[in-house]
């Protein structure tokens, strides 16, 4: 028989209380039944014997026979008191066990939470929360350690370009008669090192913004096709330096409601990552299409196959695929993490796939968020 849709349902706490009361009444009925059955069985057994006044049990059984009603009532009342005490103290014991488990959950350890058998379902849920808290704590410690290591690396790397800038500017000051060619060379090196310093300082600003600010979107209708063409063209000098080319495959019209500034940063970070880790002399493929109300964009480059254990961590904060190249490229391991945060804020997702020396990043987000 189907349950009518308009039949009210008890909340979990109400159902638990109803089951507890049912069990309580069942115990009382069972106790009364046992008492009556024992009395009836005792009466039948005692009738099989001849009792004399010299028998010590004669007077006791005689008294119980004369006051059988009061004896039964007394035994039933005693059982009722014991059963009631058990049911009254049981919630208190369970509550105390739950309080102890909550204290243990606030400082999770490797030891699982144990509750009374009647609270098995609650115990399982608390242990799931405990395991998640342990995973989150480990992830937070790992992220903090990577961040601290990164700050140390960047702080150390600040010294090298700064020393070069100071050294070449000192040469220009102390040797005013040097040739124009040498002066241009010194100036160019000093400028290059100063730009490197700017990149490192920007990394510090990224760390601060990523850690302390809340991402807010300014949504408006955006021409994604034009944005991708513009961002790819801005990477022309970097691509030429690595003898790379960029191939764009986009539909005639590709528009979406998004935050254009932040979405441009996603594309910039993905292209920057591809330029640094792709094989020189290869082609970077950027494709886009509209599919089922979503924009689907892929960024594919030829590069060393990324191991699965590293691929799963590509979007973690401060994770660098190659620590030895991270500081040289100005990559603090924030670009992909920031890209993921921006895409997820738009209600989308970003994934990475790597095999056969091909690395593919796929960005998917709604063309019209909230609609």
C-alpha positions in Angstrom: 0.0 0.0 0.0 1.4 3.4 -1.0 1.9 6.1 1.5 -0.3 9.2 0.7 1.7 12.2 -0.3 0.0 14.4 2.3 0.7 12.1 5.2 3.0 13.9 7.6 6.4 12.4 8.2 8.1 12.4 11.6 11.5 13.9 11.8 14.4 11.5 12.6 14.4 12.5 16.3 10.6 11.9 16.5 11.0 8.5 14.9 13.8 7.6 17.3 11.7 8.7 20.3 8.7 6.7 19.0 10.8 3.6 18.7 12.2 4.1 22.2 8.7 4.4 23.7 7.6 1.3 21.8 10.6 -0.6 23.1 9.9 0.6 26.6 6.2 -0.5 26.5 7.3 -3.9 25.0 9.7 -4.4 27.9 6.9 -3.7 30.5 4.5 -6.0 28.8 7.2 -8.7 28.6 8.0 -8.3 32.3 4.3 -8.5 33.3 3.9 -11.6 31.1 7.0 -13.3 32.6 5.8 -12.6 36.2 2.4 -14.0 35.5 3.8 -17.0 33.7 6.2 -17.7 36.6 3.4 -17.4 39.2 1.2 -19.7 37.1 4.0 -22.2 36.6 4.9 -22.1 40.3 1.3 -22.7 41.3 1.1 -25.7 39.1 4.4 -27.1 40.3 3.6 -26.6 44.0 0.3 -28.4 43.6 2.1 -31.6 42.7 3.6 -31.9 46.2 2.2 -32.4 49.7 3.4 -29.6 52.0 3.7 -30.0 55.7 4.0 -27.3 58.4 7.5 -28.6 59.2 8.7 -27.7 55.8 10.5 -24.3 55.9 8.9 -23.4 52.5 5.4 -24.1 53.7 4.9 -20.9 55.6 6.5 -18.8 52.8 4.4 -20.4 50.1 1.3 -20.1 52.3 1.9 -16.4 52.8 2.5 -15.9 49.1 -0.7 -17.7 48.3 -2.7 -15.5 50.7 -1.2 -12.3 49.3 -0.5 -13.4 45.7 -2.1 -10.3 44.3 0.1 -8.0 46.3 3.2 -10.1 45.6 2.5 -9.9 41.8 1.9 -6.1 42.1 5.1 -5.7 44.1 7.2 -7.7 41.7 5.7 -5.9 38.7 6.3 -2.5 40.3 9.9 -3.5 41.1 10.5 -4.5 37.5 8.8 -1.3 36.3 11.2 0.8 38.5 14.2 -1.1 37.1 13.1 -0.8 33.5 12.2 2.9 33.9 15.5 3.7 35.5 17.3 1.9 32.7 15.4 3.9 30.0 15.8 7.2 32.0 19.6 6.9 32.4 20.1 5.5 28.8 19.6 8.8 27.0 21.9 10.5 29.5 24.6 7.9 28.8 24.2 8.3 25.1 24.3 12.1 25.4 27.5 11.9 27.4 29.0 9.5 24.8 28.0 12.0 22.1 29.6 14.9 24.0 32.8 12.9 24.4 32.7 12.0 20.7 32.3 15.7 19.8 35.3 16.6 21.9 37.3 13.9 20.1 36.0 15.2 16.8 37.2 18.7 17.6 40.8 17.3 17.9 40.6 14.3 15.5 43.2 11.6 15.9 43.8 8.2 14.2 41.6 6.5 16.8 38.0 6.0 15.6 35.1 7.3 17.5 33.2 4.7 19.5 29.5 5.0 20.6 27.0 2.6 22.1 25.6 0.0 19.7 22.2 1.8 19.6 24.0 4.8 18.1 25.8 2.9 15.3 24.5 5.1 12.6 25.6 8.3 14.4 29.0 6.6 15.0 29.5 5.9 11.3 28.6 9.5 10.4 31.0 11.0 13.0 33.8 8.8 11.8 33.2 9.9 8.2 33.4 13.5 9.4 36.6 12.7 11.5 38.3 11.2 8.4 37.4 14.2 6.3 38.7 16.5 9.0 42.0 14.5 9.1 42.3 14.8 5.3 41.6 18.5 5.4 44.1 19.0 8.1 46.8 17.1 6.2 46.0 19.1 3.0 46.1 22.4 4.9 49.5 21.4 6.4 50.8 20.4 3.0 49.6 23.6 1.4 51.1 25.7 4.2 54.4 23.9 3.9 54.5 24.4 0.1 53.6 28.1 0.6 56.4 28.5 3.2 58.9 26.8 0.9 57.8 28.9 -2.0 58.3 32.1 0.0 61.8 31.0 0.9 62.6 30.2 -2.7 61.2 33.5 -4.0 63.0 35.5 -1.2 66.2 33.8 -2.2 65.7 34.5 -5.9 65.1 38.2 -5.3 68.8 38.6 -4.4 70.2 37.4 -7.7 68.4 39.8 -10.1 68.7 42.7 -7.6 72.5 42.1 -7.3 72.7 42.1 -11.1 70.7 45.3 -11.4 72.9 47.0 -8.8 76.1 45.7 -10.4 75.3 46.9 -13.9 74.0 50.3 -12.8 77.2 50.7 -10.7 79.3 50.0 -13.8 77.3 52.6 -15.8 77.8 55.1 -13.0 81.5 54.5 -12.5 82.5 54.2 -16.2 80.9 57.1 -18.0 83.3 56.7 -21.0 82.2 53.2 -22.0 81.0 52.6 -25.6 77.4 53.0 -26.6 77.3 49.3 -27.5 78.5 48.2 -24.1 76.2 50.8 -22.4 73.2 49.4 -24.3 74.2 45.9 -23.3 74.5 46.8 -19.6 71.2 48.7 -19.7 69.5 45.7 -21.4 70.7 43.3 -18.8 69.7 45.6 -16.0 66.3 46.0 -17.5 65.9 42.3 -17.9 66.8 41.7 -14.3 64.5 44.5 -13.2 61.6 42.8 -15.1 62.5 39.6 -13.4 62.2 41.4 -10.0 58.8 42.7 -11.0 57.6 39.2 -11.9 58.8 37.9 -8.5 57.1 40.7 -6.6 53.9 40.1 -8.6 54.1 36.5 -7.3 54.1 37.7 -3.8 51.0 39.9 -4.5 49.3 36.9 -6.0 50.0 34.8 -2.9 48.5 37.6 -0.7 45.4 38.1 -2.8 44.8 34.4 -3.2 45.0 33.9 0.6 43.2 36.9 1.9 40.6 38.1 -0.6 37.2 36.7 -1.5 36.5 36.2 -5.2 33.7 38.4 -6.5 32.5 38.2 -10.1 31.3 41.1 -12.3 29.3 39.3 -14.9 28.5 40.7 -18.3 28.0 39.4 -21.9 31.5 38.6 -23.3 32.8 37.7 -26.7 34.9 34.6 -25.9 36.1 34.3 -29.4 37.6 37.8 -29.5 39.0 37.3 -26.0 40.9 34.1 -26.9 42.2 35.7 -30.1 43.5 38.7 -28.2 45.1 36.6 -25.3 46.8 34.3 -27.8 48.1 37.2 -29.8 49.6 38.7 -26.6 51.7 35.5 -26.2 53.2 35.9 -29.7 56.6 37.1 -28.5 56.8 34.2 -25.9 55.8 31.7 -28.5 58.3 33.0 -31.1 61.1 32.9 -28.5 60.4 29.1 -28.1 59.8 28.6 -31.8 56.2 27.7 -31.1 53.0 28.5 -32.9 49.4 28.8 -31.7 46.5 27.3 -33.6 43.0 28.6 -32.9 39.9 26.6 -33.8 36.8 28.6 -32.7 33.2 28.9 -34.0 32.2 32.2 -35.7 30.3 33.2 -32.6 31.1 32.2 -29.0 29.6 34.4 -26.3 29.0 33.9 -22.6 27.9 35.7 -19.5 31.1 35.8 -17.4 33.6 38.1 -15.7 35.8 39.0 -18.7 38.7 40.2 -16.6 38.9 37.0 -14.5 38.2 34.7 -17.3 41.0 36.3 -19.3 43.3 35.5 -16.4 42.2 31.9 -16.7 43.2 31.8 -20.3 46.4 33.7 -19.6 47.4 31.2 -16.9 46.7 28.2 -19.1 48.7 29.7 -22.0 51.5 30.7 -19.7 51.7 27.2 -18.3 51.7 25.7 -21.8 54.5 28.0 -23.0 56.7 27.1 -20.1 56.2 23.3 -20.2 55.6 22.6 -23.9 58.3 21.2 -26.1 60.1 24.0 -28.2 59.1 24.1 -31.8 55.7 22.6 -31.3 52.1 23.9 -31.8 49.7 25.0 -29.1 46.1 24.1 -30.0 43.3 26.1 -28.6 39.7 25.0 -29.4 36.3 26.2 -28.3 32.7 25.3 -28.8 29.2 25.7 -27.3 27.7 22.4 -26.1 24.5 21.9 -24.1 24.5 25.4 -22.8 28.1 25.3 -21.8 31.3 26.7 -23.3 33.9 24.0 -23.7 37.5 25.2 -24.2 40.6 23.0 -24.6 44.3 24.0 -24.5 46.5 21.2 -25.8 50.3 21.2 -26.1 53.0 18.7 -26.7 55.1 18.1 -23.6 56.4 15.5 -21.2 53.6 13.2 -20.0 52.6 14.2 -16.5 52.5 11.3 -14.0 49.0 10.6 -12.6 50.1 11.4 -9.0 51.2 14.9 -10.1 48.3 15.3 -12.5 45.8 15.0 -9.6 47.6 17.8 -7.8 48.0 20.2 -10.7 45.3 22.6 -9.3 46.5 22.6 -5.7 47.8 25.9 -4.2 51.5 26.4 -4.5 52.1 23.1 -6.3 54.8 23.3 -9.0 55.2 20.6 -11.5 58.9 21.2 -11.6 60.4 22.9 -8.6 63.7 23.6 -10.3 61.9 25.5 -13.1 59.3 27.2 -11.1 61.4 30.1 -9.9 63.0 30.5 -13.2 59.7 31.0 -15.0 58.1 33.1 -12.3 55.6 30.4 -11.7 54.8 30.2 -8.0 52.3 27.3 -8.4 49.3 29.6 -8.1 48.3 30.0 -11.8 46.3 26.8 -12.1 44.9 27.0 -8.6 43.6 30.5 -9.3 42.2 29.4 -12.7 40.3 26.6 -11.0 38.8 29.0 -8.4 37.7 31.4 -11.1 36.1 28.7 -13.3 34.3 27.1 -10.3 33.0 30.5 -9.2 31.4 30.6 -12.6 29.7 27.3 -11.9 32.1 25.4 -14.2 35.0 23.0 -13.9 38.6 22.7 -15.2 40.4 19.4 -15.7 43.8 18.1 -16.9 44.6 15.1 -18.9 48.0 13.8 -20.1 49.1 10.8 -22.1 51.4 10.1 -25.1 53.4 13.3 -24.5 50.3 15.4 -24.8 48.8 17.7 -22.1 45.2 18.8 -22.4 43.4 21.3 -20.1 39.6 21.5 -20.5 37.6 24.4 -19.3 33.8 24.0 -19.0 31.4 26.7 -17.7 27.8 27.7 -18.3 27.2 30.2 -21.1 24.6 31.9 -18.9 25.2 31.3 -15.2 22.2 31.1 -13.0 19.8 30.6 -15.9 
